Amino acid sequence: MAQSPDRYVSTRGGAPATDFVEALLRGMAPDGGLYMPETWPTLSPDTWSAGRGYVAIAQAAMAPFVGDALPAGSLDRALARLVAGFAPAEVTPLVRLEDDLYLLELFHGPTAAFKDLAMQLAASLASEALAASGETLTLVTATSGDTGAAAVAAFANQPRIRLIVLHPHERVSAVQRRQMTTVEADNVLNLAVRGDFDDCQRLVKGLLAEESLRAQGRFSSVNSINWARLAGQIPYYVSAVSQLAAMGETRAPVFVVPTGNFGDAFAGIAARNMGLPVAGFVAAVNANDALARAINEGVYARKAAVETASVSMDVQAPSNFERLVFEASGRDAGMTKGVFSDFAKTGSVALPADLLAALRTEVSAVSVDEATTRAEIAHAHAAWGQVVCPHTAVALSAARGLDRSAGPVIALATAHPAKFGRDVAPVLGFDPDPPKVIRDLGDRAERFEVIGAEAEEALAAVRGFGG
Ligand SMILES: *Cc1c(COP(=O)(O)O)cnc(C)c1O
């Protein structure tokens, strides 16, 4: 059978090929690998011509991955719901800062961070799939803030779906907590765990392994290893090139992506594989620099995670690095499996020279420290009157370090600064103005349950929720 972008194979080669719905509802492939489309579709160049709207772009970029796995009209309905939650007509406006330097603003959605763009789509598409099959789905996720907020906003009141979110008690910002806990939805359970983010992740892993919870329906996680989430991030790269064209700029841009799990950056690489003219990708990481060390030094090695101001990027084992290795190795599932099972065992893998050379043609990587991040927040305000969040500042710092003589550089702005006032205000001397979605949180009642960091407590809470 000819290869097709709506069929999915595992990066570890040990799972049967499946369709978009299975990849969406399962998340991880059954052999422990990540799903990848069998092949990349090719977009027509007029997809990114000047004046193309977000919905038309997203329809063209995503339909090949969905194929006929969902009821007719599902993607159109999902896109209509998505854009209704974004104020700007462009959905993800491209803002010119100075010659050949731009910001792509991804934070105009319901929770003021870029994760809304893909999470809203994944929720709508999952709900369409479940309505067609008659199944139910329970999702469980650990969050340090942004993922949980985006997931709650996306999945609240979706029929046939329940969402359980574990956050570390008293360790997320008040805005992030209220985004998760003030939503009125009986299908959402917020658990505040007396512990840290790693405790939350450990509890989620335990819940996912609990056979008895599977008896009633599908049971999986919402994290950035889900192919559907990556697919939902491809359109804004295409939209950025279309918006550049509308400004009269036809040279291919370099994208600088503030990176944690490498999902956002991999979506950009997917867009380039589909024909989008891109001159390069730079993954900008904070002091948690495993990815940058892998690309720059050739050894993928875990270090203890450190807490930074760009907290949503405090990741030491970026999950989507596996997709990049699979792609750069010429889709060698044996090599991919070898690298990541060695890494899981020993925490350190030397990358073969030809793999490393191929990785470096896909992406380069820069690590930005905390002092430089703060200086960049100050610079963005002084130079352009822009108030940026710490994640965006990491990308902007890396972007300003690039040679711009060959073409434009676009830094991705991933969160609204008001979500991170605690880090931005001390630098600028004032609190960032909150957008309407944050002002509207007001003093609505919060709903969450505090539990200890033990597996039995998590299980009891989930069972009490009807799991
Ligand atoms: C999640 C997140 C990132 C990192 O994205 P990845 O896809 O994990 O690389 C960057 N900035 C913000 C604000 C985020 O929430």
Ligand as a Chemical Component Dictionary entry (heavy atoms), coordinates in Angstrom:
data_LIG
# 
_chem_comp.id                   LIG 
_chem_comp.type                 NON-POLYMER 
_chem_comp.pdbx_formal_charge   0 
_chem_comp.three_letter_code    LIG 
# 
loop_
_chem_comp_atom.comp_id 
_chem_comp_atom.atom_id 
_chem_comp_atom.alt_atom_id 
_chem_comp_atom.type_symbol 
_chem_comp_atom.charge 
_chem_comp_atom.model_Cartn_x 
_chem_comp_atom.model_Cartn_y 
_chem_comp_atom.model_Cartn_z 
_chem_comp_atom.pdbx_ordinal 
LIG C1 C1 C 0 4.971 24.715 26.874 1  
LIG C2 C2 C 0 5.582 26.052 26.688 2  
LIG C3 C3 C 0 6.805 26.226 25.979 3  
LIG C4 C4 C 0 7.598 25.059 25.450 4  
LIG O1 O1 O 0 6.985 24.400 24.379 5  
LIG P1 P1 P 0 7.453 22.930 23.952 6  
LIG O2 O2 O 0 6.526 22.523 22.879 7  
LIG O3 O3 O 0 7.321 22.085 25.194 8  
LIG O4 O4 O 0 8.867 23.041 23.497 9  
LIG C5 C5 C 0 7.267 27.515 25.796 10 
LIG N1 N1 N 0 6.616 28.584 26.296 11 
LIG C6 C6 C 0 5.466 28.460 26.981 12 
LIG C7 C7 C 0 4.808 29.669 27.524 13 
LIG C8 C8 C 0 4.903 27.199 27.215 14 
LIG O5 O5 O 0 3.758 27.081 27.908 15 
# 
loop_
_chem_comp_bond.comp_id 
_chem_comp_bond.atom_id_1 
_chem_comp_bond.atom_id_2 
_chem_comp_bond.value_order 
_chem_comp_bond.pdbx_ordinal 
LIG C1 C2 SING 1  
LIG C2 C3 SING 2  
LIG C2 C8 DOUB 3  
LIG C3 C4 SING 4  
LIG C3 C5 DOUB 5  
LIG C4 O1 SING 6  
LIG O1 P1 SING 7  
LIG P1 O2 DOUB 8  
LIG P1 O3 SING 9  
LIG P1 O4 SING 10 
LIG C5 N1 SING 11 
LIG N1 C6 DOUB 12 
LIG C6 C7 SING 13 
LIG C6 C8 SING 14 
LIG C8 O5 SING 15 
# 
